[in-house]
Amino acid sequence: MAQDQLPLINGEPVDLSGIINLFDFEKMAEGKMTKMAYEYVASGAADEFTVRWNRQALDTLKLNPNVLNDVSTLDTSVTLFGHKLPYPILVAPTAFHKIMHPEGELATARGASKAEAIYVVSSFTTTPLEEIKKVASEPLWFQLYVRDDKEFTKNLVQKAESIGCRALCITVDTPVGGARNRQARVNFKLPEGVNAPYANGEMIQKMPLTWKEMEWLISFAKVPVLLKGILHPDDAEKAIQIGASGIIVSNHSGRNLDTVPATIEVLPRIVERVNKRIPILMDGGIRRGTDVLKAIALGANAVLVGKPICFGLASGGAEGVTKTLEILRAEFEMAMALTGRSTIASIDKSLIWK
């Protein structure tokens, strides 16, 4: 790529041609981000066992390929809530994108749109929803922390709906913040001039968050509502009973409660209980196309990717986000072909070596 066509970070051109995989993006991002920003994105809670287990559990799963199947044409499309996605990878909600790149969520939205991916905007966005919507050519979803101010919460839901967000992801695993030691050591705070317009002055939700509040929110939402942070089959059942449209199996990327199991380990139990009644998404540790394949094989309808998007954003703005998604999509397609699967429907648990 010519020098004048390279993405810019703080006015300086950035060459992404040497980026081969998502781990490369993290290495590049660490050299470009402030220490405070990098620690915020990369760190987990307490001793970070769950952060490591998310990766280790995916790495430990072995694949069981079939050969001599016709994989000359692959169909990676999935449909979620009436919308057809070209591949089952979404941009997970992550906070404060302007600490990673000057254009913040605008660059994320542009990058996700170019890669044909749904972007789930965090309620801790540093860019107003109306501005993000203007640059997004692919659908947006909105992630919500429920506040102690019900009127504020309802107004925010209605704002997200009014600008066209097609689904709401309600984070249900954060009644309090986790013991984020690395984040505390760098005294994390938003830099001067950066603010989160929907944080309402708080970094965590204060309302006593119960199933009753979830029922209340679902009662007036006009778009599908997914509960994000489900790890227990009983909670998955309750989500269905109160009318949730989907669930996201998530341990908050190991950032809240340390020593909970990896999401890929939890997933089969949730899938068994839900029994295809509502879609199940999963996040946590996804770095390779084989990880996506394993999640689909164990019953997820799609996965969400968070930290790698942040590192792609920090490394190359919108282009970094696009390349992150394109690498993961290409690896997923390779993994499908090399295991003898040509469609999403043909990916099942027989793909996992026992």
N, C-alpha and C positions, 0 to 999 in steps of 0.2 A: 504494500500500500504506500502511495506517495506520502511524503511528510505532511503536505497540506490537507490530506484526507484522514489523518489520524485523529482519534478522539482526544479531547483536551481535558486536562485536570488542572485547575487554577492557571489556565492559559498555556500550559505546557503540553506538547503532543505526547501521547502514550501509545506505544507499539504493543499490540496484543498478539502479534503473529507467533510469538514463542509459547503462548498458552496452549497446552495440549489437553489438560484435564482440570477438574475443579480444584484439586489440591494446588495446582500451579497458581490459581487465582488467589488463594489464601496467602501464599508466599509473597506474591506481588503486592497484595493489599496491605500486608503488615508493614511493608516498607513505605507505603504512601499515607496510611492513616495516622492520626495522632495516637499516642499511646492510650489515651483515655478512650478514644473511639474504638480502637482495636480490642482493648480489654472488654469493653461493653459487648461487642459482638461475639467475640471468641469464647468468653468465659461461661461457666455454669455455676451451680450452687455448691457451696461447701467444698468437699474434696473432689468433686466432679467425677464420681464413679459413674453416674448415669450418663453423662456426656460420653465417656469412653465406652460404656456398654452399648449405647446406641450404635456405634460403629462396630464394635467387636461382635455383636450378635448378628449383624448383617454379614460381616466377613466370615463368620463361622458357618453359616448356612451354605450347603453345597448344592450345586445344580445337577439335574439328572436329564441330560439332553437326549433327544431322539434325532436320528439322521435320516437322510433320503426323503424328507418331506419337501414339498414344493414351497419354497420361501422366496420365490422370485418376485412376488408382490406381497407387501406387508400392509395390513390395515391396523393402524394403531389408534384409531378414533374411539372415543367413548362419549356417551351422552349423560350429562348431569343436569337434572331439573329442566329438561327440555332443550338444553343447549348442547350442540355437538362440538366437542373439542377434538382437534387433530391428533392429540396425544395426551396421556393421562398424568401430566405434570403441571401443577399450579404454583404460582408465586405465593409463598406463605406470608402472613402478616408479620412484619418486623417494624420496630419503632425507629423514629428519629433519623431518617435517611439523609438529612442535611449535615449530619456530623460525619457522613461517609463521603459525600460528594456535594459540591455547591448547588447543583440543581435538584438534589434530593429526590423526592417522590416523582417529580416530573420526568427525570431521567429513567427511573424505574418503570414508570408507565409506558414511556416510549419504547424502552428495551423489551418489555414483556409483550407489548403489542406487535412489535416487529417479529418476535418469535412465536406469535399466535397463541399466547398463553394468558389465562385469566390471572389478574393481579388482585390479591386480597389486601386491601388497604388497611393498615393499622389505625385504630382510634388514637394512637400516639403519633400520627403523621405530623410532619412539620410543614406540610403544604395543605391548604384548604381543599376539600373534595371537589369544589367547582373547578378549580384550576387543574386538578389531576384529570378530571373528566374531559376537559378540552383537548388534551393531548393523547388520550387513550383511544385507540381504534378497536381494541378487543374489550370484552366485558370486564367490569369491575365487580368485586364483592367487597363487603365491608366487615371488618372485625370490630367487636365491641366489648369494652369492659363496662359492666353495668354499674352505675353510680348510685350514691345514696340519694341523689336528687332525681326522683322519678320523672319529673317534668323535663329535666335536662336530657335524661336518657331517651325518653319518648321523642323529643324534638330531634335528637341526633339520629335516631332510627329513621324518622320521617325525612330528614335531610338526605340521608344516604339513599333512601328509596326515590326521592324526588329527582336526584341527579342520575338515576338509572342503575344503581347498584342492584345486581340480580339475586344476591343472597346475603344473609347475615351470618357471621361466624361469632358466636358468643363464647368468650373465654370463661370457662367454669372452674379452672383449677388454681385460681389465684385470689383466695380470700385475704391472704397477706402475701407479702413478698418473700422470696427465698433468701437464704444466707449467701448472698453473692459476694464472697470475700475478695476476689480479684477486682471486682467493680468498686468495692468500698476502698480498697487500697489506693486506687487512682482518684478517689474522691469524685466519682462521676457526677457531672451536672451538665446541662445544656450550655453550650458556649453562648456568649453574649450575641444577641441578634437572632438566635434560633429559638423558636417557641413551638409548642404543640397546641394548636388552637382548640382541640377538643378534649384536652386533658383536664379541663376545669380546675386547674391548679393542683391536681393530685396525680401521683404516679401509680397508685393502686386503687382498686375499688374499695369503698368503705361500707356500702350497704351490706347488711347481713344476707349474703347471697344464698338462697335456698331454692328448692324446686318450685316453691310458690312464686318467686320472682320470675323464674323461667316461664311458668305458665302465663303469668301476666304479660310478659314480653311477646310470647308467641301469639297471644290473643289479639294483638293489634297489628302485628307485622303483616305486611302485604306481600312479602317475598319469602322464599324458603329460609328456615332458620336451622343452622347446624350448631351443635354443642361441641366446643373444642376443648379437649383436655380429658377425655374419657379413657380410663384405664381398667375399669371394673365392669364385668358383664352385667351386674345388677344395675349399674348406672346407665348402661346402654339400654337396658329394658325400660327403665324409668323415662329415659329420653323419648323413646317411642311412645310410651303411654301418655305423655303430656303433649304430644303432637310435634316433636322435632322432626324436621324433614331429612336430617342427616346427622352423622357424628364424625368427629375427627379424633382418631386415636392419637393422643399426643401426651408427652411428658414435659412439655414446655421446653424441649431441647435440653433437658437436664438443668434448667435455670431456676427451678423453684424448690422441689423436694428431692434431695439427693438420695440415692440408693433405691429408687423405684426402678423396675425393670425396663429394659429396652422396649420401644414400641413394637418392633417386629416380633418380639416374644409374646407380647400381650395380644397382638392382632388376632391370632387364630381363635382365642377364647371369645373375643368380641364378635367375630364373624359367625361363630357357631350359635351364639345367643340371638343375634340379630336375624340370622337366617334369611337374608336378602330382602327384608321388609323395607329398609331404607339404605341409601348409599353410605358407605364407610370410606373415609379418607384417612390417610396416615402421614405423619411427619416424624422427623427425628433421625438424623444421621445420614440422610440420603446424599450420596456423593458420586455414585456410579450408576450406569444404566442397568447393571446387574442388580443393584439395590431396588430399582423401580420394578424390575421383573419379579424379584422375590416377593415384594409387597403385593403385587397383583396376583401372583400365584397363591398367596396365603389369604386372598379374599378381599383386598382393598380395591375399590373402584378407581382410585387415583391417589397420588401422593402430592405433598406440598414440600417446597424447598425454601429454606429461610436463610441460614448463614451463608451458603454459597452465593446467593443473590446479592447479599450485602457486600461480600468480597468482590464480586464482579462489578458492582456499582462503584466501589471505592477504587478499583483498578482502572476502569475505563468508561464510567458513566453509562449511558444508555447502551452503547456498544458492548460494554462488559456484561451487562445484564443479558442482552441478546445472545452473546457468545456462550455464557454459562448455560442457558437453556438449550441452545443448539447442540452443544457438546453432549449434554445429558440425553437429549432426544436421540442423537445419532448413536450413542452408546446403547441406549435401550433397543433401538432397531437392530443393531448388531447382535445384541444378546438374544433377541427374539429369533433371528435367523439362525444363529449358531446353536440354539436349543430346539430348532425344528418347529417353531410356532409362527404362524403367519397372521393370526388375528388375536385380538384381546380375549375373545371367547375361548380360544384354544389354550390359554394360559391357566393352568389349575395346579392344585397342590401336588399332582404327580410329577411336577417339574422340580420339586425339592427332593434331594437325595435323602433317603431314610437309612 
